[in-house]
Amino acid sequence: MKISDDILYVGVNDHDIDLFEGHYIVPEGMAYNSYIVKGDKTAVMDSVDGHFADEWIGKVKEAVGSPDYLVVQHMEPDHSGSVKSFMEAFPEAKIVSSQKAFTMISNFFEGEDYADRRVVVKEGDTLDLGGHTLSFITAPMVHWPEVIMTYDAEEKVLFSADAFGRFGGLDKIGETNEEDDDWACEARRYYFGIVGKYGPQVQAVLKKAAKLDIEKICALHGPVLVSDLGYFLGLYDTWSKYESESEGVVIAYTSVYGNTKKAVELLAEKLEAKGVPAVEVTDLARDDIAEAVEDAFRYDTVVFATTTFNNGIFPFMREFIDSLVERNYQNKRLAFIENGSWAPQAAKVMKGMLEGCKNMTYCENDVKIVSALNDASRAQLEALAEELAAAYK
């Protein structure tokens, strides 16, 4: 792929992978993006997963012969796995990265430190390629501590490391956002799953980016962003401030014998009938929990519905709440439905798990089911539906 006359794409698509980072379902695979910037000298922007080293190095050789530099922006193995292979294939090349990255290189590659071939860069440093000057921007904890981003002022391109990435191989989703009609969905799942904990750090980088004239964003995953950049920057601003992107209610539930599910379905019907803008229902035992986390951050209201289990709550609900809390969940309206046959206490447990979250509004109406729905619990569902719907009027 040709991004400009002097910037080429040499990444690879991985369709052997089933779980990205051992956790995230990726039915469309993953792209490990790598780019070449050609001036009088040539820089390769990041490597790829080690399983694709030969394919990637072949692409680099075909594109430029022997490059002068490898810029390592991020040391996660899906991007740094071919660093050693590159340095062996191109013995005259130098490696450009942060000091923390060189420590990680030594750890990942059994003591390799490339002491005589390294160029250590920090915030504001530049690399003159002749015709292109690369400027380096530190981006610690977006989402590892060694991360740098790179700006090419001549081309007005930001190489953004993992930021602005999304799941999916480029042969499935398109090489640019103009071909990819579903960027936000998979970028949102990617962001909240992988970067979401680090909102303040993302805000710090966005402030740096606001000072740059950016026309294209080249991330390490997903398509090149070439138009409507304000939309993508705006979403990252919203997400990293932990603000709700959309109005609507997410009902996340677990159900053992189907009685809690019946209550959830009844509540969803009532909310839709009362004009709530969006109602999303997710079965935490069967649906992708990363999708549930994405929706819980996207929408302004979440209803947690589960059973009392082993004197606590059902395991899938516990995992879901833990996933929210560890990502600094905040600024939401919450409601609770609990079920228990002799000692219902799921609502108490869930509230306890969420009590450290900031700026939460708790609905006045909780729902208690004792084994199965009855007139009393149906009345509680109606009261909760009225309270939730009123928030959107």
N, C-alpha and C positions, 0 to 999 in steps of 0.2 A: 504494500500500500504506500502511495506517495502522499505525504501530508503537505509538503511544499517542495519546491525545487531542491532544497537543501535538507529537508527532514524526511526520513523514510521510516516506515514501520517494519520491524523484523521480529515481532513477537510470534507466539505459538498458541494453538488451541489445544486444550486438554479435554478429551472426551472419555478417558479411562477413569477419571475421578468420579466417585459417587458421593463423598462427603468432603466438602472444602473445610480445611482446618479440622478435619475429623468430626465435624459437627453439623455443617450446613448443607442441606440437600441442594444439589445443583443439576437439575435435569437437563439444562442446556450446556453443561460443562463449564469450563473456565478459560478465560484468556489470560495468559501471562505476557504482558506487553513490554516490549523493548523498542527503543527508537535510536536512530542514528542522526546526528547533527553533523553536516559536512561544511567545513570551512577550509582554510589552508591545511588545517589539521582536522581530524575526525574524532568525535566522541560518541561512544555508545552509551545510551541511557539505560542502565540496569540490565541484569541478565534474566534468566528464566529458571523454572524448576529444573533440577538436575536430571530428571528423566528425559528432558528434551534438549540436553546440551548439544548433542551432535547436530540435530536439526537446526538449532539456533545459530551455532557457529558457522554452519554451512550458509545460512542466510546472510550473516555478517560478511563472510568472505566474498560471496557473490555480489553484495552491494558495494563494498568499499575496499576489498582486498585486505589490507592490514591496518586496523584503526590505531590511533595514538593513545586514546584514553578510554577507560571504562568508568563511568560515573555510577557509584553505588549509592542510591538514595535511601534504600531500605534493606535491612538484612534478614527479613523473614525468608525462610528457605524457598518459598515459591518464586522469589525474585533473586535471591543470592545463590541458589543451588548450583549455578553454573559458573560462578566466579573463578574457581580454581581451574576449571577446564579452559576458560577464556585466557587466563594468564599463561597457561601452558601452550595454548594455540598461537598466542601473539606475544612472544617473549620480549618484544621491544615496547609493549604498551605499558602505560602507567595507570594506576588505579586511584580514583579521586573519591574521597568520602570524608565523613566526620571522624573525629578521634574515637568516639564510642563505637562506630562501625568497624574500625580496624581492630578494636578489642574483640568484637564479635567474630570477625573474620578468623582471628587466631583460634577462637573457641570452636567454631564450626569446622575448620579445616586443619585440625591437629597441629597447631603451632605455626602455621603459615602466617607471616606478618607482612611480607612484601616490603620490608624496611627500605630497600633501595629503589623501590618502584612506586612509592606512595606519595600522594599529594593530599595533605590534610586541609580541609576547608572548614570555615565557620561562617556565621552570619555576615553577609555583606561581601564576602570574598568573591573574586571573579576568576574565570578561566578564559583566556583569549585564544580562540581557535583560528583567528585570522578571518575576518568577515562575519564572525559570530562571537559574541562575548556572553558566556554563561555566568549568571549571578546566582549565588546560593542563599537559600532561605532556610534557617533552622525551623524544624517543626516537631519538637520533642513531644512524645506521647500522642502523635497522630499517625499511628497508634503505638509505636515503639519509641524508646528514648533517643535513638541514634538518627532519626529520620531527618533528611533534608529534602527540600524541593528546589527546583532549578528553573530560572527564567531566562529565556532568550529574547532580548530586547529587539533584535533585528527582525525576528519573525513574530514577536508579540505572543509567544507560546509559553505557557506555564506547564512544566512537567511536575505533576502534583503528587507523586508517590501514590500511596493507597487512597488518598482523598479523591472524591468524585468517581470512585470505582463502582462497579456493579457486577453481579454474577452473570455468567453466560459466556460461551465462546463467540468470538466475532463472526465466525462462519454461520452462527445461528441467529445472532441478534443484529448484525450489521456493523460496519466499521466506524460509522459516525452516528451521532445522535439523530441525524436527519433520516437515517435508515431504521433506527431503533425506536419503535412506537411505545415501548413499555419501560423506558429508562427509570422513571420515578419509582415504580413498584419494586424492582429488584435492587435499585440503588438504595432505597429506604431500608429494605431488609438487610442489605449489606451494611449500611451505616449503623443502624441500631444494634445489629449483632456484633459488629467488629470494632467500630469506632465510638459507639454511643456513650460509653462511660466518660469520654474525654471532651465533653462540651466546652469547658473553659479553654482548653488547649486549641480546639478548632476555632473558637472565637478569636484567639490571639493570631492565628495564621490568617483568618479572613481579614483582619485589620491590616496585615502586611499586604495581602493580595489587593486590597482596595487602593493601594498606592501605585499599582502597576497597570499598564495598559495591556489588557489581555484579550486576545482575539480567538485563541484556541487553548483548550485544556487537554493535556495528554496524561491520563492516569495509568496506573499499572494494571488495572483491570477494566474491562468494559470499553465502550466505543470512545473515540476522540470526540470531544465536544467542540463544535465548530459554529454554532449559532445559538441565539437566545441564551447567552451565558448568564444574563441577569436572573433567569428562572432558576438555573442550577445553583448559583451563588445564594439566591434568596432561600431556596430550600435548605441549604446547609446552614444558613443563618438561623432559620426557624428551628431546625432540628437541634443545633448545638446550643440554643437558648432553652431547650426543653419546652418550647411552646407547642401548643396543639396546632396541627396543620389543617384539620378538618373538624367540622361539627358532626357529632354522631356518638352512638353508644356501641361499645364492644361488650358482648356477653361471653365471657370465657368460663367454661364449665368442665367438670368431670361428673360422671354418673355411673354408678355401679349396676343398678338394676333398672334404670330408665326413668325413675321417678323424678330425679333432679332434672333430667333432660326434658321431661314433660313440663316442668315449671319454667324452664328457660324458653322453651318454644312458645308457651303461653305468654310470657312477658314480651318476647319479640313480636308476637302478633299484636299485642296491645300497643307497643311503642310505634309500630308501623301505622296502625290505625289512628293513632293520635298525632301523626305528622312529624315524628322525629326524623331529622334529615337523612340519617343513615343508621342502619342497624346491622352489625356484623356479629355472627354467632360462630364460635369456634370450640370444637371438642378437643380439649387438650390431650386426651389419650390417643387420638387418631390423626389430628391435623398437625401440620408442621409448626412446632412451637416457635420457630423464628418468625413465621408469619404472624403468629399471635402477638409476639413481642412488638413487631412492626406496627400492628394495628393499635396496640395499647398506647404506643407513643404518638401515633398519628391522630387519633380521635381524642376528644376532650373528656369522655366519660367511659368508665369501665365498671361492669358488674361482674363480681367474682362469685361463682356458684359452685359449691362442692359439698362433699359429705364429710362428716366426722369419721376419722380413720385412725385406728391405733392411738386414740386419745389425742390425735392431731388432725391433719387434713390429708386428703388423698395425694399420693406422691406426685402426680403430674401437675397438680395445682401448686404444690410446694416448689417444684422446679420452676414453674412459670413466675411465681412471685419472687423467688430468688433471682431469676434472670432480670426482672424489672429493677429490683432494689440495687443490685450490683452495677446497674447502668445509670444510677442516680435519678430514678423515676421521680417525677414531681409535677406540680401544676395541673392536677386532674380532679375530676369529680368521681367519687367512688361509691358503690353500693354493694351489698352482700346478700347472698342467698345461702343458707346452710340447711343441711339435712342430717338427721340422726334419729336412730330408732329408740334410744333410751337416754342419751345424754348429749344432745346437740351442742357443740361448742366450736364448730368450724369458723363461724364469723369472728369469735374472740381471737382465735389463733391467727386468722388472716390479718385482722387489724393489728395484732401485735407484730407481725412480720413487717407491716408497712408503716409502723408508727414513726420511724426515723425519716420518712420521705417528706420533702418540703412542700409546703403550700398545697396541701390536700384539702378538698371539701368533701365531707362525708354526708351522704343522704340521711335524712331523718328516718326513713322507712327501710328497715331490714326485713327480710323474709325468713321465717323459720318453718321448715317442713319436718314433721315427725313421721318418718317413713314414707308417706305418700301425701299428695295434695288433698286438702279438705276445704270446707267453706272458709275457715279462718285463714289458711295460708293463701287461698285464692284472693281473699279480701286484701291481704298484705301485698300481693302482687299487683293488684289494681291500684293500691295507694302508692306503691313505688313507681308504677308506670305513669301515674298522674304527676308525681313529683319530678320525674325525669323529663317528661314532655313539657312541663311548665317552664323548664329552663331554656327552651328553644322558642318560646312565644314572646 
